[in-house]
Amino acid sequence: MDIAWGRFPCIIGKNIYGFDSITFRFERANDCGFDFAEGKLPENQIYKSYGFSEDDLLQMQEYLKNNSFLIWEIAGERGEKQSA
């Protein structure tokens, strides 16, 4: 999925409680490689990032909140599952 920050790959897996979760990663090209922000749904939490401002991260979390249903649907259709 491509959005304003660049590419948005995601993988469906299981969380520590056995429920489905999605690991997502926002990526944006920069002069030396890529900026990134990585996190999980349904927690809607970004736990690792580099190169993005606090405003960018807040906008990403708002994007996740507003589009989580579509993200789950698209990831499921693509069959991007991580083996446990």
C-alpha positions as CSV (number, residue, x, y, z in Angstrom):
1,M,0.0,0.0,0.0
2,D,1.4,3.4,-0.9
3,I,0.5,6.5,1.2
4,A,1.9,10.0,1.7
5,W,4.9,8.8,3.7
6,G,5.9,6.2,1.1
7,R,5.5,2.4,1.1
8,F,3.4,0.7,3.8
9,P,4.2,-3.1,3.9
10,C,2.5,-5.2,6.6
11,I,2.5,-8.8,7.7
12,I,-0.3,-10.7,9.6
13,G,0.9,-12.8,12.5
14,K,-0.1,-13.7,16.0
15,N,0.4,-11.6,19.2
16,I,1.6,-13.1,22.5
17,Y,-2.1,-14.0,23.3
18,G,-2.7,-15.9,20.1
19,F,-4.8,-13.2,18.4
20,D,-4.2,-11.9,14.9
21,S,-2.0,-8.8,14.7
22,I,-0.4,-6.9,11.9
23,T,3.1,-5.6,11.9
24,F,3.3,-2.5,9.8
25,R,6.2,-0.4,8.6
26,F,6.0,3.1,7.1
27,E,8.9,3.8,4.8
28,R,10.2,6.9,3.1
29,A,13.3,7.3,1.0
30,N,15.9,9.8,2.1
31,D,19.4,10.7,1.0
32,C,21.1,7.9,2.9
33,G,18.5,5.1,2.6
34,F,15.1,5.1,4.3
35,D,13.2,6.7,7.2
36,F,10.9,4.2,8.9
37,A,8.3,3.7,11.5
38,E,7.3,0.3,12.7
39,G,4.5,-0.9,14.9
40,K,1.5,-3.2,15.4
41,L,-2.2,-3.3,15.0
42,P,-4.7,-3.7,16.7
43,E,-2.6,-1.8,19.3
44,N,-2.2,1.1,16.9
45,Q,1.2,1.7,18.4
46,I,4.5,2.7,16.7
47,Y,7.3,1.2,18.8
48,K,10.3,1.9,16.6
49,S,11.1,4.8,14.2
50,Y,13.9,6.8,12.6
51,G,13.8,10.0,10.6
52,F,10.1,11.0,11.1
53,S,9.1,14.0,13.2
54,E,6.6,13.7,16.1
55,D,4.0,15.3,13.9
56,D,4.6,12.7,11.2
57,L,4.2,9.9,13.8
58,L,1.0,11.5,15.2
59,Q,-0.4,11.7,11.6
60,M,0.5,8.0,11.1
61,Q,-1.3,7.0,14.2
62,E,-4.4,8.9,13.1
63,Y,-4.1,7.3,9.7
64,L,-4.0,3.8,11.3
65,K,-7.0,4.6,13.5
66,N,-9.0,5.8,10.6
67,N,-8.0,3.0,8.2
68,S,-7.4,0.0,10.3
69,F,-10.4,-1.9,8.8
70,L,-9.0,-1.4,5.3
71,I,-5.5,-2.3,6.4
72,W,-6.8,-5.6,7.8
73,E,-8.8,-6.3,4.7
74,I,-6.0,-5.6,2.3
75,A,-3.4,-7.5,4.3
76,G,-5.8,-10.5,4.4
77,E,-6.5,-10.4,0.7
78,R,-2.8,-10.4,0.0
79,G,-2.2,-13.4,2.2
80,E,0.9,-11.8,3.8
81,K,1.0,-14.1,6.8
82,Q,3.9,-14.8,9.0
83,S,4.4,-18.4,10.1
84,A,4.3,-18.8,13.9
